[in-house]
Amino acid sequence: MNILLERLKEVSLSVFPIAIIVIILSLTVVPIESTLLIRFIIGAVVVTIGLGIFLFGAGLGVQPIGNLMGHALAKSNNPWLVGILGASLGFLITVAEPDLQILADQVGLASGGVIPSSLVLIVVSAGVGIMVAVGLLRILYSKPLNVVFTIAYSFIFLLGLKTSEEFLAISVDASGATTGAMTTPFILALGYGVSQLKGGDTFEEDSFGMVGQASAGPIFAIMIMSIVMGLRNIQEAADPFVPNVGILAPYVRLFPQMIRDSVFTLAPLTILFLIFDWKSFKLNKRTRGSILKGLLYTYIGLVLFLTGVNAGFMEVGRYMGEYIAANHRWFLPVIGFILGMVVVLAEPAVHVLTEQIEEVTAGRIRRKVILVALSAGIALAVCLSMLRIMIPQLKLWHLLLPGFALGVILSYRVPPIFVGIAFDSGGVASGPMTATFVLAFAQGAASAIPTASVMVDGFGVIAMVAMMPLVTIQVLGALVQSAERRASSTQLREEGN
C-alpha cells in the first residue's frame, strides 16, 4: 500500500503543475468556461488516480515479467528463439501502451478515418517488436550500440526521402509515444535481465539502449506503411473537432468503452505470461499471484487513465492552444517552453530511468544532473515546436535531421554508457503528459493558424521531445568525459611531483 501511495504522489506531482498552469492561464490569458474547466479538473484527478494505479501495477506485474522473460531468453542461448520471442514481447507490450493508444486515436481523428487507429497500433507495435529483437540480439552478440543506431537511422533517412510531410511527423511522434509508462519499465527490465545474466565487462553499458532501439522501430514502420499504401496529401480529410458536452456525461459515455478496449489490450500479455509460467518459470503460488494482481491493477489504472484523458484532460489542452494561437500568437513559444520544462521533470518514466542510471553506475552519474540536462533540452524542444507551427518556412525535418545526425555523430565521441542513456532518455521523456496535454496543445495551435495544418504541424511535438535528449545527454557525457580526463591529468602531474 505504501508503494501505491508513493506512485500516486509521483503522478500527482506530474499532473499538478499542468493543472496549475491551466488555472493561471484561465484567470489571465485564456478564458475557459466553467463547464470545461470543471471537466478538466475531474479529468486531472481521474488521470492522476489511473496513472498512479497503472504504474503500481506495472511495477508489481509488468516489470517482473520483463525480468523473467529476459532471463529465460538469455538462458536459452538460441538466437532464433531470442529474436522471435523478443519481437512477440515487443509487439504485445506496445499494443498495451496508453500513450500510443492516445496518439493512434488522434491520428485517426486528424486524418478523418483515412488512417484507422487500429492500423497505427498494429504497424507501430510491429516496428517496436522488430527493434526489441534486434536489441536483445545485440546484447547477446556484444555489438556496439552506436553502430546499431547508425544503421537504423541511415535506413530511416533513406525512407524519409520518400515519405510525405504528414507521415514524417506521425512516424517520429509514434516513436516517442511507444516508450511510455507501460513499455519503458518492461523493455528496461527485459534488457537488464538479458545483460545481467550474460554478464561480462560490458554489463553496465548493455543495461541501457534497449528503449532507444525500440523507439526507432515505429519510425520506419509508419514510413513503410505510408509508402506501400501510397498515402499522401490527406491533411484536408481531417474531421472537425467536436468538443464534449456536459460535465459527467463524457465520463459515463467513455467508461464502458475503455473497460472493453483495455481487456483486449492486456489479455495477450497475460496469456503469454501464463503459458511461460506453465512451461518455463514454474513460479510458486504467491509470486504468480502477485504478478497477476499487478496485471489487474495495471488494467484498472489503464481504464481510468484513458477515460480521464479522453473525457476531460486533453480537451483543455487543445482549447488553450487554439485560443492562444488565435489571440496571442507570439505567446505560444513561451508557454511551450514552460510546458516542456514541467512535463519532463514530472514524467514518471523519467524518474524510473534516472534511478536505474544512478543504481547501475553506483552513483557515478547523478540523477539530478540528468534531470537538469533533460529539462533544458525538452523545454527548448517544445518551444521550437511552437515556432514551427507559427512559421510556415520552418519544417519538421529542418529540426529533426540535424538533431538526429548530431546525436549519431556524438555517439562515436562520448563514453558508450552515455549513448545508451541518451537514446533511452529520448524515449522516456515523451511520456503520458507529452502524448496527452502537449500534443493536444500543439494540435489546437495548428488548427487556429491559417498557414498551419493539423496533420503536418499538429504532430511532431512528441518527435522533438524524443530527439532533444539525444543531443543534450551526449553533450553532458562529453563534458563529464572531459572533466574526468582533466582530473586524471592533474592527478598524474601531482603524483609526478
GUVO-331697 format. One line per field, with one value per residue (C-alpha): x, y, z; residue in one letter. Coordinates in Angstrom, 2 decimals. Example, Ala and Ser with C-alpha at 12.3 -4.5 7.8 and 13.67 -1.06 7.14 Angstrom:
c1	(12.30, 13.67)
c2	(-4.50, -1.06)
c3	(7.80, 7.14)
rovex	(A, S)
***
This chain:
c1	(0.00, 2.89, 4.20, 0.78, 0.65, 4.17, 3.11, 0.04, 2.28, 4.67, 1.85, 0.17, 3.46, 3.26, -0.30, -0.43, 1.94, -0.06, -3.31, -1.81, -0.69, -4.20, -5.87, -3.46, -3.96, -7.74, -7.64, -5.35, -4.91, -7.34, -10.95, -12.19, -15.90, -16.72, -18.10, -14.89, -12.68, -14.60, -14.45, -10.68, -10.19, -12.19, -10.13, -6.88, -7.96, -9.03, -5.78, -3.75, -5.52, -5.46, -1.81, -0.80, -2.59, -1.24, 2.39, 1.89, 0.53, 3.32, 5.91, 4.18, 3.34, 4.81, 8.37, 8.83, 7.51, 10.15, 12.91, 11.69, 11.41, 14.87, 16.46, 14.57, 15.67, 19.30, 19.35, 18.03, 21.18, 19.20, 19.35, 16.19, 14.21, 15.56, 14.63, 11.12, 10.12, 11.74, 9.68, 6.49, 7.03, 7.83, 4.64, 2.38, 3.69, 3.46, -0.17, -0.90, 0.92, -1.60, 0.47, 0.36, -3.38, -3.91, -1.71, -3.40, -6.81, -5.54, -4.14, -7.47, -9.41, -6.98, -6.97, -10.75, -10.53, -8.24, -5.66, -7.59, -6.28, -6.14, -3.80, -1.47, -1.43, -0.54, 2.08, 3.84, 3.82, 5.33, 8.14, 8.86, 8.85, 11.47, 13.77, 13.36, 14.53, 17.48, 18.32, 18.34, 20.49, 22.88, 23.39, 23.94, 26.48, 28.11, 27.69, 28.41, 25.28, 26.35, 26.72, 23.14, 21.83, 23.85, 22.39, 18.82, 18.79, 20.53, 17.71, 15.15, 16.80, 16.53, 12.86, 12.26, 13.20, 10.13, 7.75, 5.23, 5.36, 2.39, 3.73, 7.19, 5.61, 3.37, 6.17, 8.55, 5.72, 4.86, 8.48, 8.15, 4.66, 5.64, 8.09, 5.78, 4.54, 3.91, 6.75, 9.59, 9.73, 9.12, 11.80, 14.27, 13.66, 13.95, 17.29, 18.54, 17.60, 19.47, 22.57, 22.68, 22.62, 25.12, 27.45, 30.92, 32.79, 30.03, 27.18, 26.86, 26.74, 24.39, 21.85, 20.91, 19.94, 17.04, 14.37, 16.23, 16.46, 12.79, 11.77, 13.47, 11.08, 7.88, 9.60, 10.48, 7.27, 4.97, 7.14, 6.99, 3.21, 2.72, 4.92, 3.29, -0.25, 0.59, -0.92, -0.27, -1.96, -4.53, -4.41, -7.64, -9.57, -9.48, -12.76, -13.71, -13.01, -16.21, -15.99, -17.61, -20.85, -21.71, -19.57, -20.09, -21.79, -18.48, -17.11, -20.26, -20.18, -16.48, -16.00, -17.65, -15.69, -12.38, -13.27, -13.80, -10.78, -8.39, -9.32, -8.18, -5.06, -3.75, -5.13, -2.32, 0.47, -1.40, -1.94, 1.72, 2.87, 0.65, 1.99, 5.61, 4.94, 3.46, 6.28, 9.35, 9.08, 7.14, 6.66, 5.29, 1.68, 2.50, 4.79, 2.38, -0.49, 1.48, 2.20, -1.41, -2.55, -0.16, -1.67, -5.15, -4.00, -2.48, -5.83, -7.80, -5.30, -5.35, -9.17, -9.20, -6.29, -7.77, -11.21, -9.81, -7.63, -10.36, -13.27, -11.76, -7.98, -6.87, -9.73, -8.49, -5.02, -6.45, -8.71, -5.83, -3.53, -6.27, -7.15, -3.56, -2.66, -5.67, -5.32, -1.76, 0.27, 3.75, 2.95, 2.95, 6.74, 6.80, 4.01, 5.70, 8.98, 7.22, 5.23, 8.38, 10.23, 7.33, 6.42, 9.89, 10.50, 7.13, 7.20, 7.19, 9.22, 11.99, 12.34, 12.40, 15.26, 17.29, 17.02, 18.28, 21.14, 22.27, 21.89, 23.75, 26.59, 26.85, 26.16, 28.86, 26.20, 23.82, 20.12, 19.79, 22.39, 20.47, 17.20, 18.65, 20.01, 16.67, 14.66, 16.67, 16.50, 12.77, 11.82, 13.72, 12.13, 8.53, 9.41, 10.83, 7.73, 5.54, 7.76, 7.45, 3.66, 3.86, 6.46, 5.45, 9.03, 10.29, 9.73, 9.98, 12.88, 14.85, 15.00, 14.93, 17.52, 20.36, 19.32, 19.38, 22.53, 24.31, 23.07, 24.58, 27.88, 28.17, 27.63, 31.15, 32.65, 31.26, 31.54, 29.26, 27.12, 26.04, 24.99, 22.55, 21.31, 20.77, 18.71, 16.74, 16.09, 14.66, 12.09, 11.07, 10.91, 7.98, 5.54, 1.86, 1.85, 3.54, 1.31, -1.82, -1.69, 1.26, 0.13, -3.41, -2.00, 0.03, -2.95, -5.13, -2.49, -2.14, -5.91, -6.07, -3.20, -4.24, -0.78, -0.53, -2.03, -3.23, -1.90, 1.53, 2.15, -0.15, 2.04, 5.80, 5.99, 6.47, 9.20, 11.01, 10.75, 12.15, 15.02, 16.41, 17.79, 19.96, 21.94, 21.74, 22.64, 25.55, 26.84, 26.66, 28.62, 31.29, 31.59, 31.85, 34.50, 36.48, 36.27, 37.44, 40.38, 41.41, 41.11, 43.18, 45.82, 46.04, 46.40, 49.23, 51.09, 50.71, 51.99, 54.93, 55.87)
c2	(0.00, 2.36, 1.80, 2.64, 5.88, 6.69, 6.17, 8.38, 11.06, 10.83, 11.16, 13.99, 15.89, 15.16, 16.39, 19.13, 21.61, 21.37, 21.89, 24.99, 26.36, 25.82, 27.55, 30.52, 30.93, 30.63, 33.56, 35.70, 34.95, 32.19, 32.47, 28.91, 28.32, 26.80, 23.51, 22.82, 23.81, 21.60, 18.69, 19.25, 19.23, 15.98, 14.59, 15.60, 13.76, 10.64, 10.70, 11.01, 8.09, 5.98, 6.56, 6.01, 2.65, 1.79, 2.43, 0.50, -2.43, -2.18, -2.37, -5.32, -7.27, -5.96, -5.29, -8.76, -10.36, -8.39, -9.62, -13.21, -13.10, -11.55, -14.29, -17.01, -15.64, -15.31, -18.84, -20.32, -19.16, -19.70, -16.65, -17.67, -18.05, -14.74, -12.96, -14.43, -14.09, -10.65, -9.47, -11.02, -9.44, -6.05, -6.21, -7.27, -4.74, -1.87, -2.62, -2.07, 1.31, 4.06, 6.83, 5.01, 4.41, 8.14, 9.04, 6.43, 7.90, 11.41, 10.26, 8.60, 11.77, 14.14, 12.02, 11.75, 7.96, 7.52, 6.04, 3.86, 3.94, 0.12, 0.13, 2.61, 0.40, -2.75, -1.19, 0.70, -2.32, -4.46, -1.90, -1.94, -5.75, -5.89, -3.46, -5.19, -8.40, -6.53, -5.00, -8.36, -9.96, -7.00, -7.69, -11.41, -10.80, -7.77, -5.46, -1.72, 0.32, 3.27, 1.02, -0.25, 3.32, 4.40, 1.61, 2.15, 5.91, 5.71, 3.39, 5.82, 8.74, 6.95, 6.14, 9.73, 10.93, 9.07, 9.91, 12.78, 15.57, 14.40, 10.86, 12.11, 13.88, 10.93, 8.36, 10.17, 11.05, 7.35, 6.69, 8.85, 7.66, 3.98, 4.37, 5.38, 4.13, 0.54, -0.20, 1.62, -0.47, -3.68, -3.06, -1.78, -4.92, -7.15, -5.64, -5.58, -9.25, -10.35, -8.20, -9.24, -12.94, -12.50, -10.51, -9.54, -6.25, -4.53, -5.32, -1.69, -0.38, -3.14, -2.26, 0.84, 1.43, -1.01, 1.71, 3.87, 0.99, 0.11, 3.70, 3.57, 0.81, 2.87, 5.43, 3.05, 1.03, 4.04, 5.27, 1.86, 1.76, 5.17, 4.28, 0.87, 2.26, 5.32, 7.69, 11.37, 14.73, 13.55, 16.68, 18.02, 14.90, 15.82, 15.75, 18.98, 18.93, 18.22, 19.23, 17.16, 18.39, 18.38, 17.65, 13.98, 12.77, 12.25, 10.10, 7.98, 7.53, 6.64, 4.47, 1.28, 1.65, 1.91, -1.17, -3.20, -1.85, -2.36, -6.07, -6.66, -4.58, -6.56, -10.04, -11.16, -10.31, -12.04, -15.19, -15.24, -14.93, -17.83, -20.02, -19.18, -19.78, -23.20, -24.20, -22.39, -20.12, -22.50, -19.77, -20.52, -19.63, -16.46, -14.98, -15.87, -14.34, -11.15, -10.74, -11.44, -8.94, -6.42, -7.02, -6.45, -3.13, -2.24, -2.91, -0.80, 2.04, 1.92, 2.15, 5.17, 6.89, 6.61, 7.70, 10.79, 11.73, 11.43, 12.80, 15.94, 16.30, 16.68, 18.94, 21.87, 21.50, 21.75, 24.69, 26.60, 26.04, 27.19, 30.29, 31.44, 30.88, 32.93, 35.80, 35.85, 34.02, 35.08, 33.84, 30.25, 29.65, 30.96, 28.62, 25.82, 26.40, 26.31, 23.18, 21.41, 22.20, 20.96, 17.75, 16.20, 16.81, 15.25, 12.19, 9.01, 7.05, 9.68, 9.05, 5.27, 5.69, 8.18, 5.98, 2.99, 5.11, 6.08, 2.48, 0.80, 3.36, 3.16, 6.89, 7.94, 9.59, 11.57, 11.57, 15.31, 16.12, 14.03, 15.73, 19.24, 18.32, 16.79, 19.75, 22.25, 20.13, 19.36, 22.97, 24.04, 21.20, 22.25, 25.93, 25.13, 23.05, 26.09, 28.21, 25.56, 25.81, 29.60, 29.86, 28.08, 28.02, 26.11, 22.40, 19.49, 17.90, 21.17, 20.44, 16.64, 15.85, 17.92, 16.75, 13.02, 13.41, 15.19, 12.50, 9.73, 11.65, 12.28, 8.55, 7.96, 10.71, 10.02, 7.08, 4.18, 4.33, 7.89, 6.72, 4.21, 6.69, 9.41, 7.24, 5.78, 9.29, 10.32, 7.56, 8.07, 11.89, 11.69, 10.09, 10.47, 14.23, 14.90, 12.46, 13.98, 17.63, 18.91, 17.08, 18.45, 21.95, 21.72, 20.47, 23.27, 25.82, 24.31, 24.37, 28.11, 29.28, 29.56, 28.67, 25.51, 22.03, 19.80, 16.70, 18.19, 20.75, 19.43, 16.35, 16.40, 17.79, 14.31, 13.75, 16.90, 15.88, 12.45, 13.86, 16.58, 14.30, 12.51, 15.72, 17.16, 13.92, 13.12, 16.69, 16.13, 12.89, 14.74, 17.32, 14.56, 12.77, 15.99, 16.73, 13.19, 13.49, 16.83, 15.38, 12.34, 14.55, 16.75, 13.69, 12.32, 15.64, 15.81, 12.23, 13.06, 15.97)
c3	(0.00, 0.74, -2.80, -4.26, -2.25, -3.45, -7.08, -6.59, -5.11, -8.09, -10.60, -8.71, -8.99, -12.72, -13.29, -10.63, -12.37, -15.62, -13.70, -12.04, -15.44, -16.84, -13.87, -14.01, -17.75, -17.36, -14.92, -17.09, -20.81, -21.80, -20.61, -20.11, -19.50, -16.14, -17.55, -19.47, -16.52, -14.07, -16.53, -16.84, -13.06, -12.78, -15.67, -13.94, -10.78, -12.72, -14.75, -11.54, -9.85, -13.01, -13.84, -10.21, -10.08, -13.54, -12.51, -9.28, -11.27, -13.83, -11.06, -9.44, -12.60, -15.85, -14.66, -13.06, -16.26, -18.20, -15.90, -16.04, -19.83, -20.13, -18.03, -19.90, -23.28, -22.21, -20.76, -24.00, -25.84, -29.04, -31.35, -33.22, -30.00, -28.67, -31.89, -32.26, -28.61, -28.36, -31.34, -29.89, -26.47, -28.02, -30.06, -27.16, -24.66, -27.17, -28.04, -24.33, -24.18, -23.27, -24.89, -28.24, -27.96, -27.44, -30.41, -32.63, -31.80, -32.59, -35.95, -36.78, -35.96, -37.70, -40.88, -40.99, -40.60, -43.62, -41.22, -38.73, -35.16, -35.13, -38.15, -36.40, -33.28, -35.22, -37.51, -34.72, -32.39, -35.15, -35.58, -31.85, -31.84, -34.60, -32.80, -29.42, -31.11, -32.64, -29.24, -27.44, -30.14, -29.92, -26.20, -26.78, -29.56, -27.84, -30.84, -30.38, -29.71, -31.86, -34.91, -34.48, -34.24, -37.26, -39.40, -38.13, -38.63, -42.02, -43.15, -41.69, -43.50, -46.85, -46.22, -45.15, -48.64, -49.97, -47.09, -47.18, -44.60, -42.55, -42.24, -41.30, -38.30, -37.37, -37.66, -35.33, -32.93, -32.80, -31.86, -28.77, -27.85, -27.77, -24.90, -22.09, -18.74, -19.95, -22.34, -20.58, -17.37, -19.35, -22.01, -19.41, -17.34, -20.42, -21.44, -17.86, -17.38, -20.51, -19.84, -16.15, -16.97, -19.79, -17.52, -18.74, -18.87, -20.88, -18.44, -17.31, -20.90, -22.12, -19.41, -21.40, -25.02, -25.37, -25.08, -27.59, -30.04, -29.60, -30.34, -33.77, -34.92, -35.22, -37.45, -40.27, -39.72, -40.31, -43.20, -44.93, -44.36, -45.97, -48.97, -49.52, -49.21, -51.30, -48.73, -49.50, -49.06, -46.52, -44.33, -45.78, -44.72, -41.04, -39.16, -37.39, -33.67, -31.72, -28.04, -25.30, -23.78, -20.08, -17.05, -16.16, -19.37, -21.30, -18.45, -18.33, -22.11, -22.41, -19.31, -20.70, -23.96, -22.08, -19.99, -23.16, -25.07, -22.15, -21.89, -25.46, -24.78, -21.78, -22.48, -24.87, -22.38, -19.55, -21.62, -22.72, -19.09, -18.01, -20.83, -19.93, -16.25, -17.03, -19.38, -18.04, -14.98, -12.70, -10.09, -6.67, -5.96, -4.05, -6.72, -9.54, -7.59, -7.00, -10.72, -11.71, -9.07, -10.64, -14.08, -12.59, -11.10, -14.48, -16.15, -13.66, -13.95, -17.76, -17.84, -15.51, -17.25, -20.76, -19.52, -17.80, -20.75, -23.38, -21.35, -19.89, -19.81, -23.44, -24.48, -22.39, -23.89, -27.40, -26.49, -24.90, -27.89, -30.26, -28.24, -27.66, -31.33, -32.45, -29.95, -28.53, -31.18, -30.05, -26.54, -27.87, -27.65, -24.07, -22.97, -24.93, -23.07, -19.68, -20.58, -21.79, -18.59, -16.45, -18.27, -18.32, -14.63, -13.92, -16.21, -14.04, -16.62, -16.46, -12.73, -13.33, -15.81, -13.76, -10.67, -12.69, -14.06, -10.55, -9.34, -12.23, -12.17, -8.34, -8.04, -10.54, -12.71, -10.50, -11.39, -10.67, -13.32, -15.88, -14.89, -15.37, -18.81, -19.82, -18.52, -20.56, -23.70, -23.58, -22.81, -25.94, -27.96, -27.21, -27.74, -31.20, -31.98, -31.37, -33.62, -36.34, -36.18, -36.44, -39.22, -42.47, -43.80, -40.77, -41.44, -39.04, -40.90, -40.58, -36.85, -36.68, -39.35, -37.80, -34.32, -35.08, -37.20, -34.35, -31.94, -34.10, -34.57, -30.82, -30.17, -31.52, -29.33, -25.84, -23.40, -24.52, -21.37, -22.23, -25.71, -24.21, -21.59, -24.24, -26.59, -23.67, -22.34, -25.70, -25.37, -21.75, -21.89, -24.30, -21.85, -20.84, -20.28, -23.63, -25.51, -23.98, -22.98, -25.03, -28.19, -27.78, -27.21, -30.45, -32.46, -31.14, -32.13, -35.61, -36.17, -35.37, -37.60, -41.31, -42.64, -40.49, -40.99, -38.15, -39.94, -40.73, -37.97, -35.24, -34.99, -34.48, -30.94, -29.44, -32.04, -30.93, -27.27, -28.14, -30.23, -27.97, -25.18, -27.75, -28.06, -24.52, -22.67, -25.01, -24.71, -20.94, -21.48, -23.45, -20.63, -17.99, -20.07, -20.48, -16.73, -15.87, -18.25, -16.71, -13.21, -14.22, -15.86, -12.76, -10.53, -12.69, -12.55, -8.78, -8.43, -10.70, -8.48)
rovex	(M, N, I, L, L, E, R, L, K, E, V, S, L, S, V, F, P, I, A, I, I, V, I, I, L, S, L, T, V, V, P, I, E, S, T, L, L, I, R, F, I, I, G, A, V, V, V, T, I, G, L, G, I, F, L, F, G, A, G, L, G, V, Q, P, I, G, N, L, M, G, H, A, L, A, K, S, N, N, P, W, L, V, G, I, L, G, A, S, L, G, F, L, I, T, V, A, E, P, D, L, Q, I, L, A, D, Q, V, G, L, A, S, G, G, V, I, P, S, S, L, V, L, I, V, V, S, A, G, V, G, I, M, V, A, V, G, L, L, R, I, L, Y, S, K, P, L, N, V, V, F, T, I, A, Y, S, F, I, F, L, L, G, L, K, T, S, E, E, F, L, A, I, S, V, D, A, S, G, A, T, T, G, A, M, T, T, P, F, I, L, A, L, G, Y, G, V, S, Q, L, K, G, G, D, T, F, E, E, D, S, F, G, M, V, G, Q, A, S, A, G, P, I, F, A, I, M, I, M, S, I, V, M, G, L, R, N, I, Q, E, A, A, D, P, F, V, P, N, V, G, I, L, A, P, Y, V, R, L, F, P, Q, M, I, R, D, S, V, F, T, L, A, P, L, T, I, L, F, L, I, F, D, W, K, S, F, K, L, N, K, R, T, R, G, S, I, L, K, G, L, L, Y, T, Y, I, G, L, V, L, F, L, T, G, V, N, A, G, F, M, E, V, G, R, Y, M, G, E, Y, I, A, A, N, H, R, W, F, L, P, V, I, G, F, I, L, G, M, V, V, V, L, A, E, P, A, V, H, V, L, T, E, Q, I, E, E, V, T, A, G, R, I, R, R, K, V, I, L, V, A, L, S, A, G, I, A, L, A, V, C, L, S, M, L, R, I, M, I, P, Q, L, K, L, W, H, L, L, L, P, G, F, A, L, G, V, I, L, S, Y, R, V, P, P, I, F, V, G, I, A, F, D, S, G, G, V, A, S, G, P, M, T, A, T, F, V, L, A, F, A, Q, G, A, A, S, A, I, P, T, A, S, V, M, V, D, G, F, G, V, I, A, M, V, A, M, M, P, L, V, T, I, Q, V, L, G, A, L, V, Q, S, A, E, R, R, A, S, S, T, Q, L, R, E, E, G, N)
***
